[in-house]
Structure formats: structure tokens, C-alpha cells
């Protein structure tokens, strides 16, 4: 077996155990295709589904699969005006399944996320009946400090480039703790546990995905 794959698999077993202690259901998928199949198995026909901005979800084909499925899709690309966005997010808040990734995770089973508008972390914290996170094992960090550093210095700069933001990190490649109007680091959320056991589910993928 590929050494990296073996490492990911072994580390995932440790993570699954630690997530379980925190009320988070965790699963391991060896690649994106397996992760996609696992994710879709959670969704029941006729249910309401939505998702947060995520390169990981796009890379494994989940967004296309959700749009083609037998459920009510709340597509975040549809609303255009502030009024439409307000109505849209009020529906997302009570959806049955919300999909997202995470900016970083610790070996102890903590999740670290940075958000610009706050809609993604808001849904993680409260609202949707089920939150399903899909995360490549490249996002694993040894502890909380390194997870926060990863979110600030890897995930955020890459996302500002993707979103064409005018922030220092797009130029220097690391967080400058800026206060620019374009800053996407407005909300820092650390998830220690799921207050409702099993509400948060995470699929750990044995390959590098997303930022």
C-alpha cells in the first residue's frame, strides 16, 4: 500500500475514535468517489439539502450529484439580491442536510473554520438537522494552534485568490491580520463537540482535497 494512504488510513482511525467522544460521527473513505457515495447514502428522498462554499465538495462531484438527486435543492448560486439572499438563508437554516468541508481539524477531533459572511459556520453551529462535513486528510493538524495556523495561512489565502479579493494574503501567501474591506477572516469558529450527538457527521477522505 502507498505509505501516504496507509498513514491517512491509520490517522483516520484515531480521528474516528476522538470524534466519537465528541458526539461527532466519523467515517473513512479512501478517495473522493468513495466519499461521494458515502455522503449520498445519508440523504433521504424528498429532503431539503444545501451546502456551503467548498472546493472539496466540487472536487468530488457532490454539488452536481445533489442538484441531480431526488430531493429539494437549496442552491446558494441562485439568489442574487439582498432580499433573495435573506429568504434563501432562512430556508437553509431549517434544511435537513447541510454539506460543507472544514478548513482544518486536529488529531484530537476539533474542527477549525474561518468564514467571511458567516453563513457556513452559522449552519455548522445551529439550524440544519444534519451537517455533513467532507474533509481530505491533508487538513489534519497535530493540535489546535497548528489547525488555526493552517486555516489562516493556507486555506484563507488560497480562498482569497480564488475569490479575487484584494487582501495582503493574496500577495504574500500568509495571513497579515488585515482589516481590509475584502477580508474573509471575519469569523473564527472552533468546534469542540456536537451538542446533539450525531448531528455533525464527518467523512475523512484518504487524499488531498480542497484548500
N, C-alpha and C positions, 0 to 999 in steps of 0.2 A: 504494500500500500504506500502511496505517496506520503512522505513524512509530514507535510503540512496538513494533509487530510486527516492523518492519524492524530496529529496534535489537536486539530479542531474537534474531532470526534471525542477525544478524551476530555478536553476542556469543557465541551458541551455537557458531558455527563455531570461534571462538577457543578456547572451552572444550573442545570435542571434541578439538582438537589437543593441548591441555595435559593433558587426562585420559588420552589415548592414551600420552603419555610416561610416565605414572604407572601404566600397566598396567590402567587402567580403561576399559572400552568405553563410549562415549557416543553417544547418538542424539538427534536433534531431532524433536519433534512439535509441530505448530503450535497444537494445542489439546488439551483433555482427551480428546476422543473418539479422536483420533489416537494419543495416548499410551496409552490403554486397549488399542487394537488392537495396538500395538507390544509392550506388556507381555505380552499373552496369547500372542503368537507365540513367546515364549521357552519356554512351559510345555508339556511333553510329556505325553500321556495316561498316567494311572496314577501320575504322580509325586506326591511329598508336598510340599504347599505351606502356607506360613503367612505371617504378616505382623505388623508392629509397629504400635503406636498411631499413627495418622496421619490428619489431616483431609484431606490431599491424596488419599490412596487412596479415601477415602469420597466426596470431591467428584467424582472422575472415574468412580465406579461400579465400581472394581476389586474391592472386597471382595464385593459382590453377585455379580459375574461369577465370582470364584474359587469362591464357595460353589455356584454353579450348574454348574461345569465338570466335566469327566471326569478328576478326579484326587482324591487323598486329601487332604482339607482338615483342617488342624490349626487349629481356630478358638479364638482366645485368649479369647473370651467364654464358653466352655463350662466350664472348670474353676472351682470355687468355693472349695474348701477348700485349705489349705496343701499337703496331701498330693497333691491333684489338680494343683495348680499345679506342684509339683516334677516329677511324672510328665510333665505337659504339656511343660514346658521341656526336659526330657531328650529328648523326641521332636523338638522344634523344632531342637535342636542338630544333628540329623543329617538334617534335611529337605533336599529337592532344590532348592527355590526359596523364598527369603525376601524378602518385599516390604516396603519402608519408604520414607520420604521422608528429607529431611535438613533440619536447622534453618538451615543456611547453607552457602554454597560460595563459594570465591574464584575470581577470574578466572584464577588460576594452576592451578586444578584440585584444590584441597584441600577437604575436607569437614569441617564442624564440627557436632558434635552434643552436646546436653545430655540426660541421662537421669536419671530418678528411681530406678526399680528396677534399671536396668542391663541388662534383658533385650534391649532393642532394640540397644544399642551392642555388647553381647556377641555377638549374631548377626552384626552387621556385621563384627566383628573376626575371629571364628573360628566354625566349625561348619558352617552350611548350605553346600551345594555351590555354589549361586549366590545372590548378593544383588542384587536389582534395585531400584534407587532411582528414584523418580519425583519430580521437583522442578520447580516453577514457576520461571520466570526471575526472579520477584520476590525470590528468595532469593540472588541473585547479589550478591556484595560485592567491592570492589576489592582487598582484601588480608585477611590473617589477622586483624589487630586488629579491623577492621570486621565480619568474619564472627563473631568471638567476641562482639562487642558486640551484633550482631543476635540471636544465639542467646539471650543473657542478657536483653536489653531489649525484644525484640519477641516471639520465639517463646515463651520461658518464661512471661512474664506472661499472654499470651493463653491458654496451656495451663492455668495455674493457675486462671484464671477458668472455663475450660471444665470443669475437674475439681473445681470448688468447693473449692479449697484455701484455707486461712487463712494466707496469707503477705503480707508488705508489698507485694509487687509487684502483687497484685490490686487494691490501693487506689491506689497512686501511679503505676502503669504502667511501672515500670522496676525493674531488679534492685536490691535493698538488701543483697545479700551476706548474707542471713539464715541463721540456724541453726534455724529453726522446725521442729517435727516434720513439718509438711506440705511442707517444701521438696522440690521436684522437681529441683533442680540439684545432684545428688549425684555425677554422673559427667560429666566434660568429656572428649570424645574428638575428637582431630584426626586425620583420615586423610590421610596424605601420598601413599600409593600402595597398590596392591594387590599383595601379595607373590606371589600366584598370578595371573598375567596373565589378565584376562578374568573372574575370579571375581566382581568387582564390576562391575555394569553400571548406567549411569545414563541415564534418559530425561529430557531437558530439554524443558520444555513452555513454549511461547510465550505464556503468560498467567499471571495471578496465581492461585496455588493455595496453600491451607493457611496456616499461620502462619509 
